[in-house]
């Protein structure tokens, strides 16, 4: 799978662990930064990842900040991006199964010392169920298309 990944300064160390895991498991990983623990603004990183996903240059994206919340808010401004802030295996699985989430947002504060690999594996390998959930995802897309913010 082709993934774009990014983090702010608080998520830098967790991002490095995730990039290593993705590379070791045969995924193509485009790391858009940040590349240190020096302060950066998370919306800039969310833009880089979301733009790749929105344009179809990546299958999915992963974003990491202190809580995962700011990244999810910023990423969800992009048409076609369905970013979900996930904190455990249940939210990761359901974000894929029911919402067809294509951007995973993680909390560096939560996963700093915790093993994030089971959650990643589940999120990467869970398929969208479709069915009644497809109708709901289509309604979200329709809302996006109806809004014209300029």
C-alpha positions as CSV (number, residue, x, y, z in Angstrom):
1,X,0.0,0.0,0.0
2,X,1.2,3.5,-0.8
3,X,1.0,5.8,2.3
4,X,1.9,9.4,3.1
5,X,2.8,10.0,6.7
6,X,3.5,13.2,8.7
7,X,3.7,14.5,12.2
8,X,4.2,17.7,14.1
9,X,7.1,18.0,16.6
10,X,5.2,16.1,19.3
11,X,4.6,13.1,17.0
12,X,8.1,13.0,15.5
13,X,9.4,10.0,17.6
14,X,6.2,8.0,17.1
15,X,6.2,8.7,13.4
16,X,9.8,7.3,13.1
17,X,8.6,4.0,14.7
18,X,5.6,3.9,12.3
19,X,7.8,4.6,9.2
20,X,10.1,1.8,10.2
21,X,7.2,-0.6,10.7
22,X,5.6,0.3,7.4
23,X,8.9,-0.1,5.5
24,X,9.6,-3.5,7.2
25,X,6.1,-4.7,6.2
26,X,6.4,-3.8,2.4
27,X,4.5,-0.6,2.3
28,X,5.6,2.4,0.3
29,X,5.9,5.3,2.7
30,X,6.2,9.0,1.7
31,X,7.4,10.8,4.8
32,X,6.5,14.5,4.6
33,X,8.0,15.5,7.9
34,X,8.6,16.9,10.3
35,X,12.1,15.6,10.7
36,X,12.9,16.8,14.3
37,X,11.3,17.7,17.6
38,X,11.5,21.4,16.8
39,X,8.1,23.1,16.9
40,X,6.0,23.2,13.6
41,X,2.4,23.9,13.0
42,X,0.3,20.8,12.6
43,X,-2.0,22.2,9.9
44,X,1.0,22.4,7.5
45,X,1.7,18.7,7.9
46,X,-2.0,17.8,7.7
47,X,-2.1,19.7,4.4
48,X,0.8,17.8,2.9
49,X,-0.7,14.4,3.8
50,X,-4.3,15.3,2.9
51,X,-3.2,16.7,-0.4
52,X,-1.6,13.5,-1.4
53,X,-4.6,11.4,-0.4
54,X,-7.1,13.9,-2.0
55,X,-5.1,13.8,-5.3
56,X,-4.9,10.0,-5.3
57,X,-1.1,10.1,-5.0
58,X,-1.4,7.9,-1.9
59,X,-3.9,5.2,-1.0
60,X,-4.1,6.4,2.6
61,X,-2.4,8.8,5.1
62,X,-1.2,8.7,8.7
63,X,-0.9,11.8,10.8
64,X,0.5,12.1,14.4
65,X,0.3,15.1,16.8
66,X,0.0,15.4,20.5
67,X,-3.7,14.2,20.7
68,X,-4.5,13.4,17.1
69,X,-7.5,15.7,17.3
70,X,-5.9,18.8,15.6
71,X,-4.6,16.7,12.7
72,X,-8.1,15.2,12.2
73,X,-9.8,18.6,12.2
74,X,-7.3,20.0,9.6
75,X,-7.3,16.9,7.4
76,X,-11.0,16.7,7.2
77,X,-11.1,20.0,5.4
78,X,-9.9,18.3,2.2
79,X,-12.5,16.8,-0.1
80,X,-12.5,13.1,-0.1
81,X,-10.5,12.8,3.0
82,X,-12.1,10.9,5.9
83,X,-9.7,11.3,8.8
84,X,-10.3,9.5,12.0
85,X,-8.6,10.0,15.3
86,X,-8.1,6.5,16.7
87,X,-7.0,5.6,20.1
88,X,-7.4,1.8,20.2
89,X,-8.0,-1.2,18.0
90,X,-11.8,-0.8,18.1
91,X,-11.8,2.7,16.8
92,X,-9.2,1.9,14.2
93,X,-11.2,-1.1,12.9
94,X,-14.5,0.7,12.9
95,X,-13.1,3.8,11.2
96,X,-12.2,1.5,8.2
97,X,-15.1,-0.9,8.4
98,X,-17.9,1.6,8.7
99,X,-16.5,5.0,7.6
100,X,-13.9,4.0,5.0
101,X,-11.4,6.3,6.8
102,X,-8.4,7.0,4.6
103,X,-6.4,9.1,7.0
104,X,-5.5,7.7,10.4
105,X,-4.8,10.3,13.1
106,X,-2.9,9.2,16.2
107,X,-2.0,10.7,19.6
108,X,1.8,10.8,20.2
109,X,1.0,11.4,23.9
110,X,-1.0,8.1,24.0
111,X,1.3,6.0,21.8
112,X,4.7,7.4,22.8
113,X,5.6,4.3,24.8
114,X,2.7,2.0,23.8
115,X,3.0,-0.5,20.9
116,X,1.1,1.0,18.0
117,X,1.8,-1.9,15.6
118,X,-1.4,-3.9,16.4
119,X,-3.6,-0.9,15.7
120,X,-1.7,-0.1,12.5
121,X,-1.9,-3.6,11.2
122,X,-5.7,-3.7,11.9
123,X,-6.3,-0.3,10.2
124,X,-4.2,-1.2,7.2
125,X,-5.8,-4.6,6.7
126,X,-9.5,-3.9,7.5
127,X,-11.7,-3.4,4.4
128,X,-14.7,-1.1,4.1
129,X,-17.9,-3.1,4.6
130,X,-20.0,-1.0,2.1
131,X,-23.7,-1.7,2.2
132,X,-25.6,0.7,4.5
133,X,-22.3,2.3,5.3
134,X,-21.6,3.1,1.6
135,X,-24.9,5.2,1.6
136,X,-23.7,7.2,4.6
137,X,-20.2,7.8,3.2
138,X,-21.8,8.9,-0.1
139,X,-23.9,11.4,1.9
140,X,-20.8,12.9,3.4
141,X,-19.3,13.2,-0.1
142,X,-22.5,14.9,-1.3
143,X,-22.2,17.4,1.6
144,X,-18.6,18.2,0.5
145,X,-19.7,18.8,-3.1
146,X,-22.5,21.0,-2.1
147,X,-20.3,23.4,0.0
148,X,-18.4,26.1,-1.8
149,X,-16.1,27.9,0.5
150,X,-14.0,30.5,-1.3
